[in-house]
Amino acid sequence: MKATAQRVAPGSWGAHRTITAAVRGARPGAVITVQAGTYTESIVLDKDVSLVAKGEVRLVAARGPAVTVQAGRGELRGFVLSATAPREAAVLLRGGEPVLRDCEITGGRVEVAGAATALLTGCSVRQAEGAALWLTGTSRTVLEGLTVHGCTGDGLVAGDEARAELTDALLDGATGRGVVLTAGAHATLTRCEIRGTGAAAVLAEGHAGAVLRECRLHETGGQGVWLRGAAGRRAGADGSPVRDHDPHLRNRGSALPRGVEPPTARGAPGVRLRGCEIFRTAGAGVLADGGSAVLLDGCHVHHTSGAAVLVTAEAAAELRAVRAVDCEDTAVVVSGSGTVAAYDSTFARTAANGVYAVGEAEVSLVGCTVRDTAYSALHLGGGARAHVHGCTVANSPEYGMRVTERAELLAEDCEVTGAGLAGVCVEGGDAALRGCRISGTREGVRLRTSHRPLLADCEITGTEETGVRIGRDTGARLENVTVTGSGTAGLLLEEGSTAVVDGGSVREPAGSGIVVRAGARPRIRGTTVASAAKNGLFVEEGGEGRYEDCRFTGSRFPAVYAGARSRVLLRRCTVDGTEQDLLRDEEAQVTAEDCRVEGVSEPLLPALERAGAGAGRTAVPAVAHAAGPAGAADDGGSPDRDASGGTGQSDGELTRLHAELDRLVGLDGVKRDVLNLTKLMQMVKVRQDAGLPPPPLSRHLVFAGNPGTGKTTVARLYGGFLAALGLLGRGHLVEADRGDLVGEYVGHTAPRTTAVFRRALGGVLFIDEAYSLVPQGHLTDFGAEAVSTLVKLMEDHRDEVVVIVAGYPSEMDRLLESNSGLASRFTRTLHFEDYSSVELVRIVRHQADSHEYTVAPETAEALHDHFETLQRGERFGNGRSARQVFQLMTERHAQRVSELGLSTADLAAADPGLLTTLLPADLPPGQAR
């Protein structure tokens, strides 16, 4: 028998009967051939020998593993190896440099431990339980062409400091996870496929890491890749958090600094995926939690049931040239203190948002495309921050970019198209937009926040409604902003807003160029308004503003309209290309300085200048009701003056508020209650000023009534009364509903409620449909958390805010009964009765007067009959229904007049009543009497 070649063949002369005997007698370097058959024994290798199967050789463990390698370079080729039980090791590699080629391990696992360095090529593991491959210690394992199939539990588990390299492997049908990496383990997977797992395809925990190249992970019962890293916030080289700063966003910096790579690129432990495909996962495509880090480079994540990429806690993710599409949730979700930096990536065709960031998340998007989402393309909430540069946002039925709560957005050189609501919406957070282009949206930019957003060098074109809407009590700065072809107003400044507009232009709006609502105080300099379909500048009743070096050219209505009690300063302005330069109410105060008027037959602005700044009211003719320039309706709403402008104990302000309350149609009982409350509050203030303690009094109110009964208007007036008495700092109104207060994830409701509450400090928090916070039959709903948070905040800030909860009378009792603290703070209810038919007719008459129409006596009678027969179910809108009837009547009036076939000249010469009088025939079909 030669020392280098031995044979195992039971019953053959000169051959070993057992493999164990052959191994025991073999010298180092020997090759042992094993004849086909089944061998029940457990062999131990501790030297350099090779075992080669001739035919089908089954080695069934007698006890323990079928094969144990202690040392040396032992090799097995073509064996079928079985353990004593599926949960036991069939192969145990504890040392040396063992090699398994074309072996099948069945009914047990492969375990590599200690300092072993193992190579498995062309092998398969089947019917193991617990784990198919278990790698521990400081072992190193190379797996080439591996197949894992039909195993109960995990496919491959690596712990300690173990290392694994898998190439062209298939892990199929594990009931647990595909690959599990814990502690300091690391795995490299190249061209591998993991499919049909019961949980995550790849799980990396602690400080474990992995590199996946050109792998396919799919049909999983959980996440595609799940990282649960060790906590601990990553920082820059000096230990400080990574930050970038935009001069406009003064509170904090934007998401990530330009030129500085995110944590994954600086050697932080984590998982790297290059050229991988992840699809049909029951959970997220990639979930990064804790302090983990993940890099996706050139990956395709699609058809996931959860988010394509979810980053939470203190995790970080970097995405390069990633396609995250066709998922049943949001493409990228970032929460907690998570950080995401995405470059040249596409997020599209999602069933929710494109990118959703909340908590204290940080997001950087560079050269990315977000399109075809079911919700907003980019949503920022909580204290999230985002830096978006050179990105395209398209085709969202809601908002292109939405900023809420305390979130901050820095958007540079971005393009937003096809948003169903607004291209950019800022509601409570802050934003700076530089060089952005917004087109084909319902509204271009909508701002309503206590911060002061910035728009610089932006272009807004082809909006269905307003180009830029600056909401109630909002400050904003616009620098060189161009608005072209807006469907209504180019720039709308709502009640109490304080915008600064420098340069830029408003061109070809279908409504007025600039609309200034009551109480708004803009400063506009160097802006051009050209070819407005209505007025160039429309300042409604009570509006103000300073307009310097502006040009109003080519408007179809008077270039400037000033409503009653408005105060307008025009300095060095130019008016040309229009028939009339100024139309103003007799109570308007218009001051003109160094203005130039060209091509106007009877200019009025020069007369104002000759009369002097203080004589504007008498120097030129004025009109009590300006015909035609209905710019205040450019945004589809009706003027609603903000009653919160008073400061201190102003008798004049109180008188104005009383008059405004008295002008409201109906609501006699509510008016009485508000006036009584005002008298009581006056006494409270007098006692406080005299050093006496105030009586026990809850200022919080319940407004019980059906929709359209004036609850919001009365709430605003109530805040104004308290501010005028000095009992509230500002008296402003913050409106909220369930969507503003209740979060979408665990832990988000309290911060969300707190953010809304803080915006209302010094004023009134008005919660409409408040009963929806405690939906009937949903005991675990997040709304209960919102109520508890609200109760605590009301206690902590009892003298700084008034909370009004409103809704259907039948539902408000259920709300108060849901929380004892809530019930004790709302001890007074104001009941808003439905409007009577007579009152509804008065509302229609008021609308008609406001829009220069006349309601004929027979029409008023027909209206009364209509309202008498109208069904007053849950959908009845009270005052809203009256306004809708008026709108329908004006549409039918226009149709009736147009059907007369009169030319424009004939209409101009016709009886004025033809154009202004509403007849019974103008009621919608079936409603005329």
PyMOL commands that set and color helices and strands:
alter all, ss='L'
color gray80, all
select helices_A, chain A and resi 19-25+263-266+605-611+613-619+631-633+651-663+668-689+711-724+738-741+749-760+770-773+783-796+809-817+820-825+837-850+857-869+879-898+904-909+912-916+920-922
alter helices_A, ss='H'
color red, helices_A
select strands_A, chain A and resi 5-8+30-40+43-45+49-60+67-69+75-82+89-93+99-101+104-106+109-112+117-121+124-126+129-135+140-144+147-149+152-158+163-167+170-172+179-181+186-190+193-195+202-206+209-213+216-220+225-229+271-274+277-281+286-290+293-297+300-302+309-311+316-320+323-325+332-334+339-343+346-350+355-357+362-366+369-373+378-380+385-389+392-396+399-404+408-412+415-419+422-427+430-434+437-439+443-448+454-456+459-461+468-470+475-479+482-484+491-493+498-502+505-507+514-516+523-525+528-530+537-539+546-548+551-553+560-562+567-571+574-576+582-584+589-593+596-598+701-705+733-736+764-767+802-807+829-832+854-855+917-918
alter strands_A, ss='S'
color yellow, strands_A
deselect
rebuild
show_as cartoon
